[in-house]
Amino acid sequence: MTYEYQTRGTCSRKIKVDLEGDIIREVEFTGGCNGNTKGLSAIVKGMKAQDVIDRFQGITCGFRKTSCPDQLAKALEQALASQA
């Protein structure tokens, strides 16, 4: 299942997540810090979505109340909820 999430409060504008059940197959960020978002995508590939949510939820970026990892957690939560 491919899911697209419009980010809020970050430099990235969109996150595209490809899940096979609860396993992350691919993550693609639109915008954001290129190296960081590529790194995040590589780290989470093959992981269970809930494990990523548990690790990344609540991470902030500078003065912002969110971050690209936090937005990825939100995207994964919505993607899992849409499967139910």
N, CA, C and O atoms as a GROMACS GRO file, in nm:
protein
  336
    1MET      N    1   0.084  -0.117   0.000
    1MET     CA    2   0.000   0.000   0.000
    1MET      C    3   0.089   0.124   0.000
    1MET      O    4   0.183   0.133   0.079
    2THR      N    5   0.060   0.217  -0.087
    2THR     CA    6   0.131   0.343  -0.091
    2THR      C    7   0.043   0.450  -0.031
    2THR      O    8  -0.076   0.460  -0.063
    3TYR      N    9   0.101   0.530   0.057
    3TYR     CA   10   0.028   0.634   0.129
    3TYR      C   11   0.105   0.765   0.116
    3TYR      O   12   0.227   0.767   0.132
    4GLU      N   13   0.035   0.875   0.087
    4GLU     CA   14   0.096   1.007   0.080
    4GLU      C   15   0.045   1.094   0.193
    4GLU      O   16  -0.074   1.096   0.223
    5TYR      N   17   0.137   1.166   0.256
    5TYR     CA   18   0.106   1.249   0.372
    5TYR      C   19   0.162   1.390   0.349
    5TYR      O   20   0.280   1.406   0.318
    6GLN      N   21   0.076   1.490   0.363
    6GLN     CA   22   0.119   1.630   0.354
    6GLN      C   23   0.173   1.673   0.489
    6GLN      O   24   0.100   1.675   0.588
    7THR      N   25   0.300   1.707   0.494
    7THR     CA   26   0.363   1.743   0.621
    7THR      C   27   0.318   1.881   0.666
    7THR      O   28   0.268   1.962   0.588
    8ARG      N   29   0.337   1.905   0.796
    8ARG     CA   30   0.303   2.034   0.856
    8ARG      C   31   0.416   2.077   0.947
    8ARG      O   32   0.460   2.001   1.033
    9GLY      N   33   0.465   2.200   0.928
    9GLY     CA   34   0.564   2.256   1.017
    9GLY      C   35   0.708   2.214   0.991
    9GLY      O   36   0.794   2.234   1.076
   10THR      N   37   0.735   2.157   0.874
   10THR     CA   38   0.872   2.116   0.840
   10THR      C   39   0.910   2.168   0.702
   10THR      O   40   0.825   2.215   0.626
   11CYS      N   41   1.038   2.158   0.672
   11CYS     CA   42   1.086   2.198   0.538
   11CYS      C   43   1.038   2.102   0.431
   11CYS      O   44   1.013   2.142   0.318
   12SER      N   45   1.024   1.974   0.467
   12SER     CA   46   0.969   1.879   0.370
   12SER      C   47   0.820   1.909   0.353
   12SER      O   48   0.753   1.954   0.446
   13ARG      N   49   0.770   1.883   0.233
   13ARG     CA   50   0.631   1.916   0.203
   13ARG      C   51   0.540   1.793   0.198
   13ARG      O   52   0.420   1.802   0.221
   14LYS      N   53   0.601   1.677   0.167
   14LYS     CA   54   0.520   1.557   0.150
   14LYS      C   55   0.607   1.435   0.180
   14LYS      O   56   0.728   1.435   0.157
   15ILE      N   57   0.541   1.330   0.232
   15ILE     CA   58   0.607   1.203   0.254
   15ILE      C   59   0.524   1.095   0.186
   15ILE      O   60   0.402   1.086   0.206
   16LYS      N   61   0.591   1.013   0.107
   16LYS     CA   62   0.526   0.900   0.041
   16LYS      C   63   0.582   0.773   0.106
   16LYS      O   64   0.704   0.752   0.108
   17VAL      N   65   0.493   0.690   0.157
   17VAL     CA   66   0.531   0.568   0.229
   17VAL      C   67   0.472   0.448   0.158
   17VAL      O   68   0.354   0.446   0.123
   18ASP      N   69   0.554   0.347   0.136
   18ASP     CA   70   0.507   0.222   0.078
   18ASP      C   71   0.519   0.114   0.186
   18ASP      O   72   0.629   0.080   0.229
   19LEU      N   73   0.404   0.061   0.228
   19LEU     CA   74   0.399  -0.042   0.331
   19LEU      C   75   0.355  -0.175   0.271
   19LEU      O   76   0.271  -0.179   0.182
   20GLU      N   77   0.413  -0.282   0.322
   20GLU     CA   78   0.366  -0.416   0.293
   20GLU      C   79   0.322  -0.473   0.428
   20GLU      O   80   0.405  -0.520   0.506
   21GLY      N   81   0.192  -0.467   0.454
   21GLY     CA   82   0.141  -0.498   0.587
   21GLY      C   83   0.187  -0.388   0.682
   21GLY      O   84   0.150  -0.272   0.664
   22ASP      N   85   0.268  -0.426   0.782
   22ASP     CA   86   0.319  -0.325   0.874
   22ASP      C   87   0.470  -0.301   0.856
   22ASP      O   88   0.534  -0.240   0.941
   23ILE      N   89   0.525  -0.349   0.744
   23ILE     CA   90   0.667  -0.333   0.715
   23ILE      C   91   0.687  -0.221   0.613
   23ILE      O   92   0.618  -0.215   0.511
   24ILE      N   93   0.782  -0.134   0.642
   24ILE     CA   94   0.811  -0.021   0.552
   24ILE      C   95   0.899  -0.071   0.438
   24ILE      O   96   1.008  -0.124   0.461
   25ARG      N   97   0.852  -0.054   0.316
   25ARG     CA   98   0.928  -0.093   0.197
   25ARG      C   99   1.005   0.026   0.139
   25ARG      O  100   1.120   0.010   0.098
   26GLU      N  101   0.945   0.142   0.135
   26GLU     CA  102   1.009   0.263   0.081
   26GLU      C  103   0.952   0.385   0.150
   26GLU      O  104   0.835   0.387   0.189
   27VAL      N  105   1.035   0.487   0.165
   27VAL     CA  106   0.991   0.619   0.212
   27VAL      C  107   1.056   0.722   0.122
   27VAL      O  108   1.176   0.715   0.096
   28GLU      N  109   0.977   0.817   0.074
   28GLU     CA  110   1.029   0.924  -0.012
   28GLU      C  111   0.977   1.058   0.040
   28GLU      O  112   0.856   1.079   0.052
   29PHE      N  113   1.070   1.148   0.071
   29PHE     CA  114   1.035   1.283   0.114
   29PHE      C  115   1.042   1.376  -0.005
   29PHE      O  116   1.128   1.361  -0.092
   30THR      N  117   0.950   1.473  -0.010
   30THR     CA  118   0.956   1.582  -0.107
   30THR      C  119   0.998   1.706  -0.030
   30THR      O  120   0.927   1.749   0.062
   31GLY      N  121   1.111   1.763  -0.065
   31GLY     CA  122   1.164   1.878   0.007
   31GLY      C  123   1.239   1.832   0.130
   31GLY      O  124   1.261   1.713   0.152
   32GLY      N  125   1.278   1.929   0.211
   32GLY     CA  126   1.354   1.898   0.331
   32GLY      C  127   1.503   1.892   0.302
   32GLY      O  128   1.546   1.916   0.189
   33CYS      N  129   1.581   1.860   0.403
   33CYS     CA  130   1.726   1.848   0.390
   33CYS      C  131   1.757   1.716   0.320
   33CYS      O  132   1.736   1.608   0.377
   34ASN      N  133   1.807   1.724   0.200
   34ASN     CA  134   1.823   1.608   0.113
   34ASN      C  135   1.897   1.492   0.180
   34ASN      O  136   1.850   1.379   0.176
   35GLY      N  137   2.011   1.519   0.239
   35GLY     CA  138   2.088   1.411   0.302
   35GLY      C  139   2.016   1.351   0.421
   35GLY      O  140   2.016   1.229   0.439
   36ASN      N  141   1.955   1.436   0.502
   36ASN     CA  142   1.884   1.385   0.620
   36ASN      C  143   1.764   1.300   0.581
   36ASN      O  144   1.743   1.193   0.639
   37THR      N  145   1.686   1.346   0.483
   37THR     CA  146   1.568   1.269   0.446
   37THR      C  147   1.606   1.138   0.376
   37THR      O  148   1.538   1.037   0.393
   38LYS      N  149   1.715   1.139   0.298
   38LYS     CA  150   1.763   1.014   0.238
   38LYS      C  151   1.810   0.918   0.347
   38LYS      O  152   1.787   0.798   0.340
   39GLY      N  153   1.877   0.973   0.449
   39GLY     CA  154   1.924   0.891   0.560
   39GLY      C  155   1.809   0.830   0.637
   39GLY      O  156   1.811   0.711   0.669
   40LEU      N  157   1.707   0.911   0.667
   40LEU     CA  158   1.588   0.859   0.736
   40LEU      C  159   1.525   0.746   0.655
   40LEU      O  160   1.490   0.641   0.710
   41SER      N  161   1.512   0.768   0.526
   41SER     CA  162   1.450   0.667   0.439
   41SER      C  163   1.528   0.537   0.442
   41SER      O  164   1.468   0.429   0.447
   42ALA      N  165   1.660   0.546   0.440
   42ALA     CA  166   1.743   0.425   0.441
   42ALA      C  167   1.735   0.354   0.576
   42ALA      O  168   1.731   0.231   0.581
   43ILE      N  169   1.732   0.430   0.684
   43ILE     CA  170   1.728   0.371   0.819
   43ILE      C  171   1.600   0.290   0.840
   43ILE      O  172   1.605   0.180   0.895
   44VAL      N  173   1.487   0.344   0.796
   44VAL     CA  174   1.358   0.281   0.830
   44VAL      C  175   1.318   0.170   0.734
   44VAL      O  176   1.227   0.092   0.764
   45LYS      N  177   1.383   0.160   0.620
   45LYS     CA  178   1.347   0.057   0.521
   45LYS      C  179   1.360  -0.081   0.584
   45LYS      O  180   1.465  -0.117   0.637
   46GLY      N  181   1.253  -0.159   0.576
   46GLY     CA  182   1.250  -0.294   0.630
   46GLY      C  183   1.206  -0.302   0.776
   46GLY      O  184   1.191  -0.412   0.829
   47MET      N  185   1.186  -0.188   0.840
   47MET     CA  186   1.144  -0.187   0.981
   47MET      C  187   0.993  -0.196   0.992
   47MET      O  188   0.920  -0.165   0.898
   48LYS      N  189   0.946  -0.238   1.109
   48LYS     CA  190   0.804  -0.234   1.139
   48LYS      C  191   0.764  -0.089   1.161
   48LYS      O  192   0.836  -0.013   1.227
   49ALA      N  193   0.651  -0.050   1.106
   49ALA     CA  194   0.603   0.087   1.115
   49ALA      C  195   0.589   0.131   1.261
   49ALA      O  196   0.626   0.244   1.295
   50GLN      N  197   0.537   0.045   1.347
   50GLN     CA  198   0.517   0.083   1.487
   50GLN      C  199   0.649   0.109   1.558
   50GLN      O  200   0.656   0.195   1.646
   51ASP      N  201   0.754   0.037   1.523
   51ASP     CA  202   0.885   0.062   1.583
   51ASP      C  203   0.936   0.200   1.546
   51ASP      O  204   0.994   0.270   1.629
   52VAL      N  205   0.915   0.240   1.421
   52VAL     CA  206   0.957   0.374   1.376
   52VAL      C  207   0.874   0.481   1.447
   52VAL      O  208   0.928   0.582   1.491
   53ILE      N  209   0.744   0.459   1.457
   53ILE     CA  210   0.657   0.554   1.528
   53ILE      C  211   0.706   0.572   1.671
   53ILE      O  212   0.720   0.685   1.718
   54ASP      N  213   0.734   0.462   1.740
   54ASP     CA  214   0.778   0.469   1.879
   54ASP      C  215   0.909   0.544   1.895
   54ASP      O  216   0.928   0.614   1.994
   55ARG      N  217   0.999   0.532   1.800
   55ARG     CA  218   1.130   0.597   1.809
   55ARG      C  219   1.127   0.743   1.765
   55ARG      O  220   1.198   0.826   1.823
   56PHE      N  221   1.047   0.776   1.665
   56PHE     CA  222   1.054   0.909   1.604
   56PHE      C  223   0.949   1.007   1.654
   56PHE      O  224   0.966   1.128   1.638
   57GLN      N  225   0.843   0.958   1.712
   57GLN     CA  226   0.734   1.045   1.757
   57GLN      C  227   0.784   1.144   1.862
   57GLN      O  228   0.850   1.106   1.958
   58GLY      N  229   0.752   1.272   1.840
   58GLY     CA  230   0.786   1.376   1.936
   58GLY      C  231   0.921   1.442   1.917
   58GLY      O  232   0.954   1.535   1.990
   59ILE      N  233   1.000   1.397   1.820
   59ILE     CA  234   1.129   1.461   1.794
   59ILE      C  235   1.104   1.599   1.734
   59ILE      O  236   1.021   1.615   1.644
   60THR      N  237   1.174   1.699   1.786
   60THR     CA  238   1.159   1.837   1.736
   60THR      C  239   1.282   1.876   1.655
   60THR      O  240   1.386   1.810   1.659
   61CYS      N  241   1.269   1.986   1.581
   61CYS     CA  242   1.377   2.039   1.499
   61CYS      C  243   1.394   2.186   1.535
   61CYS      O  244   1.310   2.269   1.500
   62GLY      N  245   1.502   2.218   1.605
   62GLY     CA  246   1.526   2.357   1.645
   62GLY      C  247   1.411   2.409   1.729
   62GLY      O  248   1.371   2.348   1.828
   63PHE      N  249   1.357   2.523   1.689
   63PHE     CA  250   1.247   2.587   1.761
   63PHE      C  251   1.110   2.530   1.724
   63PHE      O  252   1.010   2.562   1.787
   64ARG      N  253   1.107   2.446   1.622
   64ARG     CA  254   0.980   2.389   1.577
   64ARG      C  255   0.930   2.282   1.673
   64ARG      O  256   1.010   2.220   1.744
   65LYS      N  257   0.800   2.262   1.676
   65LYS     CA  258   0.740   2.160   1.763
   65LYS      C  259   0.732   2.025   1.696
   65LYS      O  260   0.675   1.931   1.752
   66THR      N  261   0.788   2.013   1.577
   66THR     CA  262   0.788   1.888   1.500
   66THR      C  263   0.918   1.878   1.424
   66THR      O  264   1.005   1.964   1.436
   67SER      N  265   0.932   1.773   1.345
   67SER     CA  266   1.052   1.750   1.264
   67SER      C  267   1.014   1.653   1.152
   67SER      O  268   0.903   1.600   1.150
   68CYS      N  269   1.107   1.629   1.061
   68CYS     CA  270   1.080   1.529   0.957
   68CYS      C  271   1.060   1.390   1.017
   68CYS      O  272   0.970   1.318   0.974
   69PRO      N  273   1.142   1.348   1.117
   69PRO     CA  274   1.114   1.218   1.178
   69PRO      C  275   0.977   1.213   1.246
   69PRO      O  276   0.906   1.113   1.235
   70ASP      N  277   0.938   1.320   1.315
   70ASP     CA  278   0.807   1.325   1.380
   70ASP      C  279   0.696   1.320   1.276
   70ASP      O  280   0.595   1.252   1.297
   71GLN      N  281   0.712   1.390   1.166
   71GLN     CA  282   0.611   1.388   1.060
   71GLN      C  283   0.603   1.250   0.996
   71GLN      O  284   0.495   1.206   0.957
   72LEU      N  285   0.716   1.181   0.984
   72LEU     CA  286   0.715   1.043   0.933
   72LEU      C  287   0.634   0.954   1.028
   72LEU      O  288   0.557   0.869   0.982
   73ALA      N  289   0.652   0.972   1.158
   73ALA     CA  290   0.574   0.895   1.256
   73ALA      C  291   0.425   0.921   1.237
   73ALA      O  292   0.345   0.827   1.241
   74LYS      N  293   0.387   1.047   1.216
   74LYS     CA  294   0.246   1.080   1.195
   74LYS      C  295   0.194   1.017   1.065
   74LYS      O  296   0.082   0.966   1.061
   75ALA      N  297   0.276   1.021   0.960
   75ALA     CA  298   0.236   0.960   0.833
   75ALA      C  299   0.214   0.810   0.850
   75ALA      O  300   0.118   0.755   0.797
   76LEU      N  301   0.303   0.745   0.924
   76LEU     CA  302   0.290   0.601   0.946
   76LEU      C  303   0.167   0.568   1.030
   76LEU      O  304   0.100   0.468   1.004
   77GLU      N  305   0.138   0.650   1.130
   77GLU     CA  306   0.017   0.628   1.210
   77GLU      C  307  -0.107   0.632   1.123
   77GLU      O  308  -0.195   0.546   1.133
   78GLN      N  309  -0.114   0.734   1.036
   78GLN     CA  310  -0.231   0.745   0.948
   78GLN      C  311  -0.237   0.630   0.848
   78GLN      O  312  -0.344   0.578   0.818
   79ALA      N  313  -0.122   0.591   0.797
   79ALA     CA  314  -0.120   0.481   0.701
   79ALA      C  315  -0.169   0.352   0.767
   79ALA      O  316  -0.249   0.279   0.708
   80LEU      N  317  -0.121   0.324   0.887
   80LEU     CA  318  -0.167   0.203   0.959
   80LEU      C  319  -0.315   0.210   0.988
   80LEU      O  320  -0.386   0.110   0.975
   81ALA      N  321  -0.364   0.328   1.029
   81ALA     CA  322  -0.506   0.344   1.060
   81ALA      C  323  -0.592   0.322   0.935
   81ALA      O  324  -0.702   0.269   0.944
   82SER      N  325  -0.542   0.363   0.819
   82SER     CA  326  -0.619   0.348   0.695
   82SER      C  327  -0.626   0.201   0.651
   82SER      O  328  -0.714   0.165   0.573
   83GLN      N  329  -0.536   0.118   0.700
   83GLN     CA  330  -0.537  -0.024   0.667
   83GLN      C  331  -0.639  -0.102   0.750
   83GLN      O  332  -0.687  -0.208   0.710
   84ALA      N  333  -0.671  -0.046   0.867
   84ALA     CA  334  -0.760  -0.118   0.960
   84ALA      C  335  -0.903  -0.126   0.910
   84ALA      O  336  -0.988  -0.184   0.977
   0.00000   0.00000   0.00000
